[in-house]
Amino acid sequence: MNDIRFLVRRNIKMFFKDKGLFFTSLITPFILLVLYATFLANVYKSSFTENLPKGFKVAESLINGLVGGQLIGSLLAVSCITVAFCSNMLMVQDKFNGAKADIRISPVKSSHLALGYFLATFACTFIICLFAMGAGLVYISFIGWYITFGDILMLILTLFIMVIFGTSLSSIINFFLSSQGQVSAVGSLVSSVYGFICGAYMPISTFGKGLQKAISFLPGTYGTSLIKQNALRGVFEEMKNTHFPTKEIEMIKDSIDCNLYFFDNKVSFAAMYAIITGFSLALLIIYILMNSLSKKNK
């Protein structure tokens, strides 16, 4: 256990000392925050107000709360994955700069080394995502606050599961990488593509039916929806209290992916948690098996 603690501390310290890695991991959350606050917030607000029933008035703070919930949902859904890939770059860097070979000369077990990378990546990613969540909540507090303490706890729980998912996924992919160029290419690809296929940049409901069905097989889609649901629960509750038409509320949920459908069957809240948790654990098991098989082969 001492070996693992030492490796985790070492990797976390190396990550935060490496200004390139640290600031690269912060780019996605803050670009998204600025992008939503300055541009996409107005787009979402306009699309929402234009589809309201004629003569129906909604408080400005409620509209802002709806837009802010979408912001924090998209921000965190993408950050859990992109930040994990940035944090996990240290595992690849240690390969091509020889640090990993030096560590293996010591009596440190290979399993402890792999676990050290995993736990350090999880810790760094979770810290940055919590910071991003805090920034998003501060923004929402200024425009329209409808989030309870329970909602925040559920957001943290969902964030925890999503970071495990992102850490496991990045660990599996980075396991096969061995150069800076490969890491940069994979990081760029993940940053540019993942936000679209998980419904963070554009709601899945705006895609074609065939693409919607294909995306419904991806676990990240359900993680994005869970974060949005936790961030927007208070907004939808307030809509009900103000006698907002139930049909309209469901249409809004459908349009922003709070409601997801698997081949026209609505996926329940509990089922979404089961899917993302199951996939996260499956990826973690695959990563453990990969390291075990690699050790045997050597």
C-alpha positions in Angstrom: 0.0 0.0 0.0 2.9 2.3 0.7 4.0 1.9 -3.0 0.5 2.9 -4.2 0.3 5.9 -2.0 3.8 7.0 -3.1 2.9 6.6 -6.8 -0.4 8.4 -6.5 1.2 11.4 -4.7 4.1 11.4 -7.2 1.7 11.3 -10.2 -0.6 14.0 -8.8 2.4 16.2 -8.0 3.8 15.7 -11.5 0.5 16.6 -13.1 0.0 19.9 -11.3 3.7 20.8 -11.7 3.5 20.3 -15.4 2.0 23.6 -16.6 1.4 22.2 -20.0 -0.7 19.2 -18.8 -2.5 21.3 -16.2 -3.6 24.2 -18.4 -4.4 21.8 -21.3 -6.9 20.0 -19.0 -8.5 23.4 -18.0 -9.0 24.5 -21.6 -12.1 22.5 -22.4 -14.1 23.4 -19.3 -13.4 27.1 -19.5 -13.8 27.4 -23.3 -17.2 25.7 -22.9 -18.1 28.0 -20.0 -17.3 31.2 -21.9 -18.9 29.8 -25.1 -22.2 29.0 -23.4 -22.3 32.2 -21.3 -21.6 34.6 -24.3 -23.2 32.9 -27.2 -25.1 29.6 -26.8 -27.0 30.9 -23.8 -28.8 33.4 -26.0 -29.4 30.7 -28.7 -31.0 28.3 -26.2 -33.0 31.1 -24.6 -34.4 32.2 -28.0 -35.3 28.7 -29.0 -37.1 28.2 -25.7 -39.2 31.4 -25.7 -40.1 31.0 -29.4 -41.8 27.7 -28.7 -43.8 28.8 -25.7 -47.6 28.7 -26.0 -49.0 32.1 -27.2 -49.8 34.4 -24.3 -48.0 32.2 -21.8 -45.5 34.2 -19.7 -42.5 32.7 -17.9 -40.3 34.4 -15.4 -36.9 35.5 -16.8 -35.1 33.7 -14.0 -36.8 30.4 -14.8 -35.7 30.7 -18.4 -32.2 31.5 -17.3 -32.2 28.6 -14.9 -33.2 26.3 -17.7 -30.3 27.6 -19.9 -27.9 27.5 -17.0 -28.8 23.8 -16.2 -28.0 22.9 -19.8 -24.7 24.8 -19.5 -23.5 22.9 -16.4 -24.7 19.6 -17.8 -22.8 20.0 -21.1 -19.8 21.4 -19.3 -19.4 18.5 -16.9 -20.3 15.8 -19.3 -17.5 16.8 -21.6 -15.0 17.6 -18.9 -15.2 14.2 -17.2 -13.8 12.6 -20.4 -11.5 15.3 -21.9 -9.8 16.2 -18.6 -9.3 12.4 -17.9 -7.4 12.1 -21.1 -5.2 15.1 -20.3 -4.6 13.9 -16.8 -3.7 10.4 -18.1 -1.0 11.8 -20.5 1.5 11.3 -17.7 1.3 7.5 -18.1 2.4 7.9 -21.7 5.0 10.5 -21.0 6.6 8.2 -18.5 6.9 5.6 -21.3 8.7 7.7 -23.8 10.9 9.7 -21.4 12.1 6.5 -19.6 10.6 7.3 -16.2 8.4 4.2 -16.2 11.4 2.0 -16.9 13.3 3.6 -14.1 10.4 2.9 -11.7 10.2 -0.7 -12.8 13.8 -1.2 -11.7 12.6 -0.6 -8.2 10.7 -3.4 -6.3 7.4 -1.7 -7.2 4.8 -4.2 -8.6 3.4 -3.6 -12.1 -0.1 -3.8 -10.7 0.7 -1.1 -8.2 2.2 1.1 -10.9 -0.9 0.7 -13.1 -3.2 1.4 -10.1 -1.1 4.5 -9.2 -1.7 6.0 -12.6 -5.4 5.2 -12.5 -6.0 6.6 -9.0 -3.9 9.7 -9.7 -5.8 10.3 -13.0 -9.1 9.9 -11.2 -8.1 12.3 -8.4 -6.8 15.0 -10.8 -9.8 14.8 -13.1 -12.3 14.8 -10.2 -10.7 17.9 -8.6 -10.8 19.8 -11.9 -14.4 18.7 -12.6 -15.4 19.8 -9.1 -13.8 23.2 -9.8 -15.7 23.4 -13.1 -18.9 22.5 -11.4 -18.3 25.2 -8.8 -17.7 27.7 -11.6 -21.0 26.6 -13.3 -22.9 26.9 -10.1 -21.6 30.4 -9.5 -22.8 31.4 -13.0 -26.2 29.9 -12.3 -26.5 31.7 -9.0 -26.3 35.0 -10.8 -28.9 34.2 -13.5 -31.5 31.8 -12.0 -31.0 29.5 -9.0 -33.3 26.5 -8.6 -30.8 23.9 -7.4 -31.2 22.3 -4.0 -28.5 20.8 -1.8 -29.8 17.4 -2.7 -29.4 18.2 -6.4 -25.7 19.2 -5.7 -25.1 15.9 -4.0 -26.6 14.0 -6.9 -24.4 16.1 -9.3 -21.3 15.1 -7.3 -22.4 11.4 -7.3 -23.0 11.5 -11.1 -19.7 13.3 -11.5 -17.9 10.6 -9.5 -19.3 7.8 -11.7 -18.6 9.8 -14.9 -15.0 10.4 -13.9 -14.5 6.7 -13.2 -15.8 6.1 -16.7 -13.5 8.7 -18.3 -10.5 7.5 -16.3 -11.1 3.9 -17.3 -11.6 4.8 -20.9 -8.5 7.0 -21.1 -6.5 4.3 -19.3 -7.4 1.6 -21.8 -6.7 3.8 -24.8 -3.5 5.4 -23.4 -2.3 1.9 -22.6 -1.5 1.4 -26.3 0.2 4.8 -26.8 3.9 5.4 -26.6 4.7 8.9 -28.0 3.7 12.5 -27.6 2.3 12.7 -31.1 0.0 9.8 -30.5 -1.2 11.4 -27.2 -1.8 14.8 -28.9 -3.7 13.2 -31.8 -6.0 11.1 -29.5 -6.6 14.1 -27.2 -7.6 16.3 -30.0 -9.9 13.7 -31.5 -11.6 13.1 -28.2 -12.0 16.8 -27.5 -13.6 17.5 -30.8 -15.8 14.4 -31.2 -16.9 13.3 -27.8 -19.0 16.5 -27.1 -21.1 15.8 -30.2 -21.7 12.1 -29.7 -22.7 12.5 -26.0 -25.2 15.3 -26.8 -23.2 18.0 -24.9 -22.7 20.4 -27.8 -25.9 19.7 -29.6 -29.0 17.9 -28.2 -29.3 14.4 -29.6 -33.0 15.2 -30.4 -31.7 17.4 -33.2 -30.0 14.5 -35.0 -31.5 12.2 -37.5 -33.4 9.1 -36.3 -30.7 6.7 -37.4 -28.0 8.6 -35.7 -30.1 8.9 -32.5 -30.5 5.1 -32.4 -26.7 4.6 -32.9 -25.8 7.1 -30.2 -28.3 5.4 -27.8 -25.8 2.6 -27.5 -23.1 4.9 -26.1 -22.9 5.1 -22.3 -21.7 8.7 -22.3 -25.0 9.7 -23.7 -26.8 8.6 -20.5 -24.2 10.3 -18.3 -24.8 13.6 -20.0 -28.6 13.2 -19.5 -28.2 12.3 -15.8 -26.1 15.5 -15.2 -28.7 17.6 -17.0 -31.6 16.0 -15.1 -29.9 16.7 -11.7 -29.1 20.3 -12.7 -32.6 21.0 -14.0 -34.8 19.1 -11.5 -35.5 22.3 -9.6 -36.4 24.2 -12.8 -38.9 21.6 -13.9 -40.4 21.4 -10.4 -40.8 25.2 -10.5 -42.5 24.9 -13.9 -45.0 22.5 -12.4 -45.7 24.8 -9.5 -46.4 27.7 -11.9 -48.9 25.5 -13.7 -46.7 25.1 -16.8 -48.5 22.6 -19.2 -47.2 19.1 -18.5 -47.1 18.4 -22.2 -44.8 21.4 -22.7 -42.5 20.3 -19.9 -42.1 16.8 -21.4 -41.4 18.4 -24.8 -38.7 20.5 -23.3 -37.2 17.5 -21.6 -37.2 15.6 -24.9 -35.6 18.5 -26.8 -32.7 18.9 -24.3 -32.1 15.1 -23.8 -33.4 14.9 -20.2 -35.7 12.3 -21.7 -33.8 9.6 -23.7 -35.3 6.8 -25.7 -33.8 3.5 -26.7 -35.6 2.4 -29.8 -38.7 4.5 -28.8 -38.7 3.2 -25.3 -38.1 5.8 -22.6 -35.0 5.0 -20.5 -35.7 5.5 -16.8 -33.6 7.5 -14.4 -32.5 4.4 -12.5 -31.7 2.6 -15.7 -29.4 5.4 -16.8 -27.4 5.1 -13.6 -27.2 1.3 -14.0 -25.9 1.7 -17.6 -23.2 4.3 -16.9 -22.1 2.5 -13.7 -22.1 -0.9 -15.4 -20.0 0.4 -18.3 -17.6 2.2 -15.9 -17.0 -1.0 -14.0 -16.6 -3.1 -17.2 -14.0 -0.7 -18.5 -12.2 -0.8 -15.2 -12.1 -4.6 -15.3 -10.8 -4.5 -18.9 -8.0 -2.2 -17.8 -7.1 -4.5 -14.9 -7.1 -7.6 -17.2 -5.0 -5.7 -19.8 -2.3 -5.0 -17.2 -2.5 -8.6 -15.9 -2.0 -10.1 -19.3 0.8 -7.7 -20.1 2.6 -8.7 -17.0 2.3 -12.4 -17.9 3.5 -11.9 -21.4 6.6 -10.1 -20.1 
